[in-house]
Amino acid sequence: MTDTPVIQRVRTIVESIASDLELDLYDLEQRGSTLRVTIDTPPGSDAGVDLNQIALATRLISREMDHQDPIPGKYTLEVTSPGVERTLRLPSHFQREIGKTVNVRLADVNAEQRRLEGVLVAAGDTTATLRIGEGDHIVEQVIEIASIDRARTVFVWGPQPKPGGKGTSKKKKKSGASQPSRSATDAQPKPKQTATKESS
């Protein structure tokens, strides 16, 4: 996927600011008049991006966009985090989510099995490999990233055993200690802040 010249200029601006904030530019899309910037903490971080970081990034990006004016006309700047269940659109997205359960929908409506779900076990520049099934019925399927219509990670609630006793029921999903050991920010809905800018 090749960036347009406008997106290339915006990417340079945003990557510099994200780096200064010790964050990563996860994704950058322009849909109509909306420029969506998705930022994240670096791979392997204990916590996700919080609302304060998003608010600060929004201010800094908006100010620099006003200064450099890389986009002609009016547009809406939206700065957000990937959220708990994140969209996988680029090879780099798949590469940083290895080991997680992902849901994939293929672009080919005539595919024998259009929807797939499994553990992402490998990813390169052009393909992603899913481990699908359980027990004696596990297969690994290599998928061309270009053939994917939509893909996202799946947030899996793991069973939490009680100390010295029985495991918890899978039907119970309580907050706090009964949740899997993930950061509070990672388990919250995707925070989002927007800023609107009109070019002069």
mmCIF file of the C-alpha atoms, coordinates in Angstrom:
data_MODEL
# 
_entry.id   MODEL 
# 
loop_
_atom_site.group_PDB 
_atom_site.id 
_atom_site.type_symbol 
_atom_site.label_atom_id 
_atom_site.label_alt_id 
_atom_site.label_comp_id 
_atom_site.label_asym_id 
_atom_site.label_entity_id 
_atom_site.label_seq_id 
_atom_site.pdbx_PDB_ins_code 
_atom_site.Cartn_x 
_atom_site.Cartn_y 
_atom_site.Cartn_z 
_atom_site.occupancy 
_atom_site.B_iso_or_equiv 
_atom_site.pdbx_formal_charge 
_atom_site.auth_seq_id 
_atom_site.auth_comp_id 
_atom_site.auth_asym_id 
_atom_site.auth_atom_id 
_atom_site.pdbx_PDB_model_num 
ATOM 1   C CA . MET A 1 1   ? 0.000   0.000   0.000  1.00 0.00 ? 1   MET A CA 1 
ATOM 2   C CA . THR A 1 2   ? 1.522   3.264   -1.155 1.00 0.00 ? 2   THR A CA 1 
ATOM 3   C CA . ASP A 1 3   ? 0.893   6.577   0.583  1.00 0.00 ? 3   ASP A CA 1 
ATOM 4   C CA . THR A 1 4   ? -0.260  9.555   -1.449 1.00 0.00 ? 4   THR A CA 1 
ATOM 5   C CA . PRO A 1 5   ? 2.087   12.588  -1.369 1.00 0.00 ? 5   PRO A CA 1 
ATOM 6   C CA . VAL A 1 6   ? -0.279  14.290  1.091  1.00 0.00 ? 6   VAL A CA 1 
ATOM 7   C CA . ILE A 1 7   ? -0.309  11.290  3.436  1.00 0.00 ? 7   ILE A CA 1 
ATOM 8   C CA . GLN A 1 8   ? 3.482   11.024  3.170  1.00 0.00 ? 8   GLN A CA 1 
ATOM 9   C CA . ARG A 1 9   ? 3.823   14.627  4.393  1.00 0.00 ? 9   ARG A CA 1 
ATOM 10  C CA . VAL A 1 10  ? 1.321   14.036  7.200  1.00 0.00 ? 10  VAL A CA 1 
ATOM 11  C CA . ARG A 1 11  ? 3.078   10.799  8.174  1.00 0.00 ? 11  ARG A CA 1 
ATOM 12  C CA . THR A 1 12  ? 6.395   12.651  8.547  1.00 0.00 ? 12  THR A CA 1 
ATOM 13  C CA . ILE A 1 13  ? 4.735   15.208  10.845 1.00 0.00 ? 13  ILE A CA 1 
ATOM 14  C CA . VAL A 1 14  ? 2.919   12.648  12.986 1.00 0.00 ? 14  VAL A CA 1 
ATOM 15  C CA . GLU A 1 15  ? 5.814   10.183  13.292 1.00 0.00 ? 15  GLU A CA 1 
ATOM 16  C CA . SER A 1 16  ? 8.077   12.945  14.605 1.00 0.00 ? 16  SER A CA 1 
ATOM 17  C CA . ILE A 1 17  ? 5.537   13.993  17.252 1.00 0.00 ? 17  ILE A CA 1 
ATOM 18  C CA . ALA A 1 18  ? 4.725   10.401  18.228 1.00 0.00 ? 18  ALA A CA 1 
ATOM 19  C CA . SER A 1 19  ? 8.434   9.652   18.625 1.00 0.00 ? 19  SER A CA 1 
ATOM 20  C CA . ASP A 1 20  ? 8.873   12.696  20.898 1.00 0.00 ? 20  ASP A CA 1 
ATOM 21  C CA . LEU A 1 21  ? 5.995   11.379  23.049 1.00 0.00 ? 21  LEU A CA 1 
ATOM 22  C CA . GLU A 1 22  ? 7.538   7.855   23.075 1.00 0.00 ? 22  GLU A CA 1 
ATOM 23  C CA . LEU A 1 23  ? 4.552   6.531   21.133 1.00 0.00 ? 23  LEU A CA 1 
ATOM 24  C CA . ASP A 1 24  ? 4.136   4.726   17.805 1.00 0.00 ? 24  ASP A CA 1 
ATOM 25  C CA . LEU A 1 25  ? 2.113   5.780   14.795 1.00 0.00 ? 25  LEU A CA 1 
ATOM 26  C CA . TYR A 1 26  ? -0.084  2.683   14.444 1.00 0.00 ? 26  TYR A CA 1 
ATOM 27  C CA . ASP A 1 27  ? -2.095  3.790   11.422 1.00 0.00 ? 27  ASP A CA 1 
ATOM 28  C CA . LEU A 1 28  ? -2.882  6.793   9.261  1.00 0.00 ? 28  LEU A CA 1 
ATOM 29  C CA . GLU A 1 29  ? -5.922  6.993   6.987  1.00 0.00 ? 29  GLU A CA 1 
ATOM 30  C CA . GLN A 1 30  ? -7.696  9.700   5.044  1.00 0.00 ? 30  GLN A CA 1 
ATOM 31  C CA . ARG A 1 31  ? -11.368 8.969   4.446  1.00 0.00 ? 31  ARG A CA 1 
ATOM 32  C CA . GLY A 1 32  ? -13.118 11.788  2.689  1.00 0.00 ? 32  GLY A CA 1 
ATOM 33  C CA . SER A 1 33  ? -12.591 14.915  4.766  1.00 0.00 ? 33  SER A CA 1 
ATOM 34  C CA . THR A 1 34  ? -11.488 12.984  7.873  1.00 0.00 ? 34  THR A CA 1 
ATOM 35  C CA . LEU A 1 35  ? -7.832  12.349  8.667  1.00 0.00 ? 35  LEU A CA 1 
ATOM 36  C CA . ARG A 1 36  ? -7.619  9.540   11.228 1.00 0.00 ? 36  ARG A CA 1 
ATOM 37  C CA . VAL A 1 37  ? -4.371  9.198   13.185 1.00 0.00 ? 37  VAL A CA 1 
ATOM 38  C CA . THR A 1 38  ? -4.088  6.082   15.341 1.00 0.00 ? 38  THR A CA 1 
ATOM 39  C CA . ILE A 1 39  ? -1.336  6.086   17.951 1.00 0.00 ? 39  ILE A CA 1 
ATOM 40  C CA . ASP A 1 40  ? -0.210  3.366   20.318 1.00 0.00 ? 40  ASP A CA 1 
ATOM 41  C CA . THR A 1 41  ? 2.419   2.562   22.888 1.00 0.00 ? 41  THR A CA 1 
ATOM 42  C CA . PRO A 1 42  ? 5.443   0.645   21.528 1.00 0.00 ? 42  PRO A CA 1 
ATOM 43  C CA . PRO A 1 43  ? 5.091   -3.153  21.107 1.00 0.00 ? 43  PRO A CA 1 
ATOM 44  C CA . GLY A 1 44  ? 5.593   -4.987  24.401 1.00 0.00 ? 44  GLY A CA 1 
ATOM 45  C CA . SER A 1 45  ? 4.442   -2.065  26.560 1.00 0.00 ? 45  SER A CA 1 
ATOM 46  C CA . ASP A 1 46  ? 2.558   -2.921  29.748 1.00 0.00 ? 46  ASP A CA 1 
ATOM 47  C CA . ALA A 1 47  ? -0.161  -0.333  29.125 1.00 0.00 ? 47  ALA A CA 1 
ATOM 48  C CA . GLY A 1 48  ? -2.001  1.173   26.203 1.00 0.00 ? 48  GLY A CA 1 
ATOM 49  C CA . VAL A 1 49  ? -2.391  4.823   25.285 1.00 0.00 ? 49  VAL A CA 1 
ATOM 50  C CA . ASP A 1 50  ? -4.411  6.805   27.823 1.00 0.00 ? 50  ASP A CA 1 
ATOM 51  C CA . LEU A 1 51  ? -6.734  9.766   27.297 1.00 0.00 ? 51  LEU A CA 1 
ATOM 52  C CA . ASN A 1 52  ? -4.165  12.290  28.489 1.00 0.00 ? 52  ASN A CA 1 
ATOM 53  C CA . GLN A 1 53  ? -1.640  11.081  25.906 1.00 0.00 ? 53  GLN A CA 1 
ATOM 54  C CA . ILE A 1 54  ? -4.260  11.249  23.171 1.00 0.00 ? 54  ILE A CA 1 
ATOM 55  C CA . ALA A 1 55  ? -5.279  14.770  24.187 1.00 0.00 ? 55  ALA A CA 1 
ATOM 56  C CA . LEU A 1 56  ? -1.649  15.936  24.180 1.00 0.00 ? 56  LEU A CA 1 
ATOM 57  C CA . ALA A 1 57  ? -0.933  14.272  20.830 1.00 0.00 ? 57  ALA A CA 1 
ATOM 58  C CA . THR A 1 58  ? -4.062  15.884  19.364 1.00 0.00 ? 58  THR A CA 1 
ATOM 59  C CA . ARG A 1 59  ? -2.930  19.355  20.410 1.00 0.00 ? 59  ARG A CA 1 
ATOM 60  C CA . LEU A 1 60  ? 0.618   18.904  19.123 1.00 0.00 ? 60  LEU A CA 1 
ATOM 61  C CA . ILE A 1 61  ? -0.418  17.347  15.802 1.00 0.00 ? 61  ILE A CA 1 
ATOM 62  C CA . SER A 1 62  ? -3.111  19.969  15.217 1.00 0.00 ? 62  SER A CA 1 
ATOM 63  C CA . ARG A 1 63  ? -0.665  22.802  15.923 1.00 0.00 ? 63  ARG A CA 1 
ATOM 64  C CA . GLU A 1 64  ? 1.969   21.381  13.570 1.00 0.00 ? 64  GLU A CA 1 
ATOM 65  C CA . MET A 1 65  ? -0.621  20.711  10.865 1.00 0.00 ? 65  MET A CA 1 
ATOM 66  C CA . ASP A 1 66  ? -1.752  24.344  11.137 1.00 0.00 ? 66  ASP A CA 1 
ATOM 67  C CA . HIS A 1 67  ? 1.863   25.434  10.763 1.00 0.00 ? 67  HIS A CA 1 
ATOM 68  C CA . GLN A 1 68  ? 2.816   23.205  7.822  1.00 0.00 ? 68  GLN A CA 1 
ATOM 69  C CA . ASP A 1 69  ? -0.641  23.004  6.201  1.00 0.00 ? 69  ASP A CA 1 
ATOM 70  C CA . PRO A 1 70  ? -0.053  19.730  4.280  1.00 0.00 ? 70  PRO A CA 1 
ATOM 71  C CA . ILE A 1 71  ? -3.734  19.132  3.434  1.00 0.00 ? 71  ILE A CA 1 
ATOM 72  C CA . PRO A 1 72  ? -5.619  21.518  1.120  1.00 0.00 ? 72  PRO A CA 1 
ATOM 73  C CA . GLY A 1 73  ? -9.164  22.460  2.060  1.00 0.00 ? 73  GLY A CA 1 
ATOM 74  C CA . LYS A 1 74  ? -11.156 21.688  5.199  1.00 0.00 ? 74  LYS A CA 1 
ATOM 75  C CA . TYR A 1 75  ? -10.704 18.445  7.108  1.00 0.00 ? 75  TYR A CA 1 
ATOM 76  C CA . THR A 1 76  ? -11.336 16.859  10.487 1.00 0.00 ? 76  THR A CA 1 
ATOM 77  C CA . LEU A 1 77  ? -8.347  15.571  12.433 1.00 0.00 ? 77  LEU A CA 1 
ATOM 78  C CA . GLU A 1 78  ? -9.162  12.524  14.552 1.00 0.00 ? 78  GLU A CA 1 
ATOM 79  C CA . VAL A 1 79  ? -6.540  11.140  16.923 1.00 0.00 ? 79  VAL A CA 1 
ATOM 80  C CA . THR A 1 80  ? -7.370  7.811   18.537 1.00 0.00 ? 80  THR A CA 1 
ATOM 81  C CA . SER A 1 81  ? -5.955  4.600   19.996 1.00 0.00 ? 81  SER A CA 1 
ATOM 82  C CA . PRO A 1 82  ? -6.364  1.182   18.351 1.00 0.00 ? 82  PRO A CA 1 
ATOM 83  C CA . GLY A 1 83  ? -8.624  -0.050  21.167 1.00 0.00 ? 83  GLY A CA 1 
ATOM 84  C CA . VAL A 1 84  ? -8.902  -3.518  22.689 1.00 0.00 ? 84  VAL A CA 1 
ATOM 85  C CA . GLU A 1 85  ? -9.976  -5.196  19.449 1.00 0.00 ? 85  GLU A CA 1 
ATOM 86  C CA . ARG A 1 86  ? -7.810  -3.502  16.890 1.00 0.00 ? 86  ARG A CA 1 
ATOM 87  C CA . THR A 1 87  ? -8.067  -3.376  13.131 1.00 0.00 ? 87  THR A CA 1 
ATOM 88  C CA . LEU A 1 88  ? -5.270  -5.128  11.235 1.00 0.00 ? 88  LEU A CA 1 
ATOM 89  C CA . ARG A 1 89  ? -4.767  -3.374  7.909  1.00 0.00 ? 89  ARG A CA 1 
ATOM 90  C CA . LEU A 1 90  ? -1.038  -3.264  7.227  1.00 0.00 ? 90  LEU A CA 1 
ATOM 91  C CA . PRO A 1 91  ? 1.687   -5.948  7.377  1.00 0.00 ? 91  PRO A CA 1 
ATOM 92  C CA . SER A 1 92  ? 3.144   -4.149  10.405 1.00 0.00 ? 92  SER A CA 1 
ATOM 93  C CA . HIS A 1 93  ? -0.186  -4.543  12.229 1.00 0.00 ? 93  HIS A CA 1 
ATOM 94  C CA . PHE A 1 94  ? -0.123  -8.312  11.765 1.00 0.00 ? 94  PHE A CA 1 
ATOM 95  C CA . GLN A 1 95  ? 3.556   -8.502  12.731 1.00 0.00 ? 95  GLN A CA 1 
ATOM 96  C CA . ARG A 1 96  ? 3.027   -6.820  16.095 1.00 0.00 ? 96  ARG A CA 1 
ATOM 97  C CA . GLU A 1 97  ? 0.001   -8.957  17.030 1.00 0.00 ? 97  GLU A CA 1 
ATOM 98  C CA . ILE A 1 98  ? 1.602   -12.397 16.662 1.00 0.00 ? 98  ILE A CA 1 
ATOM 99  C CA . GLY A 1 99  ? 0.319   -14.742 19.365 1.00 0.00 ? 99  GLY A CA 1 
ATOM 100 C CA . LYS A 1 100 ? -3.132  -13.172 19.530 1.00 0.00 ? 100 LYS A CA 1 
ATOM 101 C CA . THR A 1 101 ? -6.459  -14.503 18.305 1.00 0.00 ? 101 THR A CA 1 
ATOM 102 C CA . VAL A 1 102 ? -7.595  -12.748 15.142 1.00 0.00 ? 102 VAL A CA 1 
ATOM 103 C CA . ASN A 1 103 ? -10.736 -12.760 13.024 1.00 0.00 ? 103 ASN A CA 1 
ATOM 104 C CA . VAL A 1 104 ? -10.318 -12.468 9.251  1.00 0.00 ? 104 VAL A CA 1 
ATOM 105 C CA . ARG A 1 105 ? -12.794 -11.894 6.436  1.00 0.00 ? 105 ARG A CA 1 
ATOM 106 C CA . LEU A 1 106 ? -11.483 -12.559 2.936  1.00 0.00 ? 106 LEU A CA 1 
ATOM 107 C CA . ALA A 1 107 ? -12.277 -10.218 0.055  1.00 0.00 ? 107 ALA A CA 1 
ATOM 108 C CA . ASP A 1 108 ? -13.297 -13.084 -2.245 1.00 0.00 ? 108 ASP A CA 1 
ATOM 109 C CA . VAL A 1 109 ? -17.044 -13.556 -1.721 1.00 0.00 ? 109 VAL A CA 1 
ATOM 110 C CA . ASN A 1 110 ? -16.799 -16.940 -3.475 1.00 0.00 ? 110 ASN A CA 1 
ATOM 111 C CA . ALA A 1 111 ? -14.115 -18.318 -1.167 1.00 0.00 ? 111 ALA A CA 1 
ATOM 112 C CA . GLU A 1 112 ? -14.920 -21.757 0.279  1.00 0.00 ? 112 GLU A CA 1 
ATOM 113 C CA . GLN A 1 113 ? -14.385 -20.351 3.768  1.00 0.00 ? 113 GLN A CA 1 
ATOM 114 C CA . ARG A 1 114 ? -14.550 -16.577 3.760  1.00 0.00 ? 114 ARG A CA 1 
ATOM 115 C CA . ARG A 1 115 ? -14.403 -16.021 7.540  1.00 0.00 ? 115 ARG A CA 1 
ATOM 116 C CA . LEU A 1 116 ? -11.518 -17.417 9.559  1.00 0.00 ? 116 LEU A CA 1 
ATOM 117 C CA . GLU A 1 117 ? -10.556 -17.170 13.219 1.00 0.00 ? 117 GLU A CA 1 
ATOM 118 C CA . GLY A 1 118 ? -7.439  -18.470 14.870 1.00 0.00 ? 118 GLY A CA 1 
ATOM 119 C CA . VAL A 1 119 ? -4.164  -17.612 16.545 1.00 0.00 ? 119 VAL A CA 1 
ATOM 120 C CA . LEU A 1 120 ? -1.813  -15.490 14.464 1.00 0.00 ? 120 LEU A CA 1 
ATOM 121 C CA . VAL A 1 121 ? 1.436   -17.464 14.545 1.00 0.00 ? 121 VAL A CA 1 
ATOM 122 C CA . ALA A 1 122 ? 3.483   -15.710 11.839 1.00 0.00 ? 122 ALA A CA 1 
ATOM 123 C CA . ALA A 1 123 ? 3.362   -12.634 9.637  1.00 0.00 ? 123 ALA A CA 1 
ATOM 124 C CA . GLY A 1 124 ? 5.574   -11.200 6.937  1.00 0.00 ? 124 GLY A CA 1 
ATOM 125 C CA . ASP A 1 125 ? 5.369   -8.415  4.394  1.00 0.00 ? 125 ASP A CA 1 
ATOM 126 C CA . THR A 1 126 ? 2.786   -10.220 2.249  1.00 0.00 ? 126 THR A CA 1 
ATOM 127 C CA . THR A 1 127 ? 1.316   -13.105 4.264  1.00 0.00 ? 127 THR A CA 1 
ATOM 128 C CA . ALA A 1 128 ? -0.124  -13.962 7.672  1.00 0.00 ? 128 ALA A CA 1 
ATOM 129 C CA . THR A 1 129 ? -0.383  -17.471 9.124  1.00 0.00 ? 129 THR A CA 1 
ATOM 130 C CA . LEU A 1 130 ? -3.296  -18.530 11.332 1.00 0.00 ? 130 LEU A CA 1 
ATOM 131 C CA . ARG A 1 131 ? -3.402  -21.621 13.543 1.00 0.00 ? 131 ARG A CA 1 
ATOM 132 C CA . ILE A 1 132 ? -7.013  -22.753 13.356 1.00 0.00 ? 132 ILE A CA 1 
ATOM 133 C CA . GLY A 1 133 ? -8.830  -25.450 15.345 1.00 0.00 ? 133 GLY A CA 1 
ATOM 134 C CA . GLU A 1 134 ? -8.261  -27.353 18.578 1.00 0.00 ? 134 GLU A CA 1 
ATOM 135 C CA . GLY A 1 135 ? -6.868  -30.668 19.770 1.00 0.00 ? 135 GLY A CA 1 
ATOM 136 C CA . ASP A 1 136 ? -6.129  -33.079 16.933 1.00 0.00 ? 136 ASP A CA 1 
ATOM 137 C CA . HIS A 1 137 ? -7.793  -30.812 14.364 1.00 0.00 ? 137 HIS A CA 1 
ATOM 138 C CA . ILE A 1 138 ? -5.291  -27.954 14.233 1.00 0.00 ? 138 ILE A CA 1 
ATOM 139 C CA . VAL A 1 139 ? -4.201  -26.622 10.859 1.00 0.00 ? 139 VAL A CA 1 
ATOM 140 C CA . GLU A 1 140 ? -2.048  -23.658 9.900  1.00 0.00 ? 140 GLU A CA 1 
ATOM 141 C CA . GLN A 1 141 ? -3.349  -21.564 7.047  1.00 0.00 ? 141 GLN A CA 1 
ATOM 142 C CA . VAL A 1 142 ? -1.235  -19.021 5.184  1.00 0.00 ? 142 VAL A CA 1 
ATOM 143 C CA . ILE A 1 143 ? -3.249  -16.031 3.932  1.00 0.00 ? 143 ILE A CA 1 
ATOM 144 C CA . GLU A 1 144 ? -2.172  -13.361 1.495  1.00 0.00 ? 144 GLU A CA 1 
ATOM 145 C CA . ILE A 1 145 ? -2.639  -10.022 3.276  1.00 0.00 ? 145 ILE A CA 1 
ATOM 146 C CA . ALA A 1 146 ? -3.738  -8.469  -0.023 1.00 0.00 ? 146 ALA A CA 1 
ATOM 147 C CA . SER A 1 147 ? -6.639  -10.975 -0.135 1.00 0.00 ? 147 SER A CA 1 
ATOM 148 C CA . ILE A 1 148 ? -8.045  -9.828  3.229  1.00 0.00 ? 148 ILE A CA 1 
ATOM 149 C CA . ASP A 1 149 ? -11.104 -7.579  3.284  1.00 0.00 ? 149 ASP A CA 1 
ATOM 150 C CA . ARG A 1 150 ? -11.147 -7.039  7.058  1.00 0.00 ? 150 ARG A CA 1 
ATOM 151 C CA . ALA A 1 151 ? -9.149  -8.334  9.993  1.00 0.00 ? 151 ALA A CA 1 
ATOM 152 C CA . ARG A 1 152 ? -9.100  -7.554  13.701 1.00 0.00 ? 152 ARG A CA 1 
ATOM 153 C CA . THR A 1 153 ? -7.775  -8.958  16.941 1.00 0.00 ? 153 THR A CA 1 
ATOM 154 C CA . VAL A 1 154 ? -10.257 -10.718 19.212 1.00 0.00 ? 154 VAL A CA 1 
ATOM 155 C CA . PHE A 1 155 ? -10.248 -9.925  22.914 1.00 0.00 ? 155 PHE A CA 1 
ATOM 156 C CA . VAL A 1 156 ? -10.354 -13.316 24.666 1.00 0.00 ? 156 VAL A CA 1 
ATOM 157 C CA . TRP A 1 157 ? -11.562 -13.539 28.254 1.00 0.00 ? 157 TRP A CA 1 
ATOM 158 C CA . GLY A 1 158 ? -9.427  -16.230 29.886 1.00 0.00 ? 158 GLY A CA 1 
ATOM 159 C CA . PRO A 1 159 ? -10.687 -18.380 32.795 1.00 0.00 ? 159 PRO A CA 1 
ATOM 160 C CA . GLN A 1 160 ? -9.379  -17.191 36.141 1.00 0.00 ? 160 GLN A CA 1 
ATOM 161 C CA . PRO A 1 161 ? -8.760  -20.059 38.594 1.00 0.00 ? 161 PRO A CA 1 
ATOM 162 C CA . LYS A 1 162 ? -9.679  -19.478 42.230 1.00 0.00 ? 162 LYS A CA 1 
ATOM 163 C CA . PRO A 1 163 ? -6.851  -19.991 44.732 1.00 0.00 ? 163 PRO A CA 1 
ATOM 164 C CA . GLY A 1 164 ? -6.826  -23.633 45.872 1.00 0.00 ? 164 GLY A CA 1 
ATOM 165 C CA . GLY A 1 165 ? -10.187 -24.438 44.381 1.00 0.00 ? 165 GLY A CA 1 
ATOM 166 C CA . LYS A 1 166 ? -12.460 -24.551 41.370 1.00 0.00 ? 166 LYS A CA 1 
ATOM 167 C CA . GLY A 1 167 ? -12.122 -22.379 38.296 1.00 0.00 ? 167 GLY A CA 1 
ATOM 168 C CA . THR A 1 168 ? -14.484 -19.516 37.721 1.00 0.00 ? 168 THR A CA 1 
ATOM 169 C CA . SER A 1 169 ? -17.487 -19.918 35.461 1.00 0.00 ? 169 SER A CA 1 
ATOM 170 C CA . LYS A 1 170 ? -16.952 -18.673 31.946 1.00 0.00 ? 170 LYS A CA 1 
ATOM 171 C CA . LYS A 1 171 ? -20.344 -16.980 32.103 1.00 0.00 ? 171 LYS A CA 1 
ATOM 172 C CA . LYS A 1 172 ? -19.183 -14.542 34.763 1.00 0.00 ? 172 LYS A CA 1 
ATOM 173 C CA . LYS A 1 173 ? -17.350 -11.471 33.507 1.00 0.00 ? 173 LYS A CA 1 
ATOM 174 C CA . LYS A 1 174 ? -16.749 -9.183  36.445 1.00 0.00 ? 174 LYS A CA 1 
ATOM 175 C CA . SER A 1 175 ? -14.565 -6.110  36.630 1.00 0.00 ? 175 SER A CA 1 
ATOM 176 C CA . GLY A 1 176 ? -11.395 -5.906  38.644 1.00 0.00 ? 176 GLY A CA 1 
ATOM 177 C CA . ALA A 1 177 ? -9.616  -9.021  39.864 1.00 0.00 ? 177 ALA A CA 1 
ATOM 178 C CA . SER A 1 178 ? -11.687 -11.464 37.796 1.00 0.00 ? 178 SER A CA 1 
ATOM 179 C CA . GLN A 1 179 ? -10.456 -9.955  34.540 1.00 0.00 ? 179 GLN A CA 1 
ATOM 180 C CA . PRO A 1 180 ? -7.357  -11.246 32.749 1.00 0.00 ? 180 PRO A CA 1 
ATOM 181 C CA . SER A 1 181 ? -4.140  -9.515  33.727 1.00 0.00 ? 181 SER A CA 1 
ATOM 182 C CA . ARG A 1 182 ? -4.276  -6.681  31.180 1.00 0.00 ? 182 ARG A CA 1 
ATOM 183 C CA . SER A 1 183 ? -3.785  -2.989  31.746 1.00 0.00 ? 183 SER A CA 1 
ATOM 184 C CA . ALA A 1 184 ? -6.784  -0.871  32.684 1.00 0.00 ? 184 ALA A CA 1 
ATOM 185 C CA . THR A 1 185 ? -6.339  1.318   29.629 1.00 0.00 ? 185 THR A CA 1 
ATOM 186 C CA . ASP A 1 186 ? -6.183  -1.723  27.346 1.00 0.00 ? 186 ASP A CA 1 
ATOM 187 C CA . ALA A 1 187 ? -9.487  -3.043  28.653 1.00 0.00 ? 187 ALA A CA 1 
ATOM 188 C CA . GLN A 1 188 ? -11.408 0.202   28.235 1.00 0.00 ? 188 GLN A CA 1 
ATOM 189 C CA . PRO A 1 189 ? -13.325 1.162   25.096 1.00 0.00 ? 189 PRO A CA 1 
ATOM 190 C CA . LYS A 1 190 ? -11.247 2.940   22.506 1.00 0.00 ? 190 LYS A CA 1 
ATOM 191 C CA . PRO A 1 191 ? -10.666 6.514   23.663 1.00 0.00 ? 191 PRO A CA 1 
ATOM 192 C CA . LYS A 1 192 ? -11.152 9.109   20.982 1.00 0.00 ? 192 LYS A CA 1 
ATOM 193 C CA . GLN A 1 193 ? -10.644 12.836  20.682 1.00 0.00 ? 193 GLN A CA 1 
ATOM 194 C CA . THR A 1 194 ? -11.127 14.984  17.629 1.00 0.00 ? 194 THR A CA 1 
ATOM 195 C CA . ALA A 1 195 ? -10.081 18.426  16.493 1.00 0.00 ? 195 ALA A CA 1 
ATOM 196 C CA . THR A 1 196 ? -11.364 20.295  13.449 1.00 0.00 ? 196 THR A CA 1 
ATOM 197 C CA . LYS A 1 197 ? -9.094  22.482  11.372 1.00 0.00 ? 197 LYS A CA 1 
ATOM 198 C CA . GLU A 1 198 ? -10.001 24.735  8.448  1.00 0.00 ? 198 GLU A CA 1 
ATOM 199 C CA . SER A 1 199 ? -7.231  25.830  6.164  1.00 0.00 ? 199 SER A CA 1 
ATOM 200 C CA . SER A 1 200 ? -6.953  29.500  5.430  1.00 0.00 ? 200 SER A CA 1 
# 
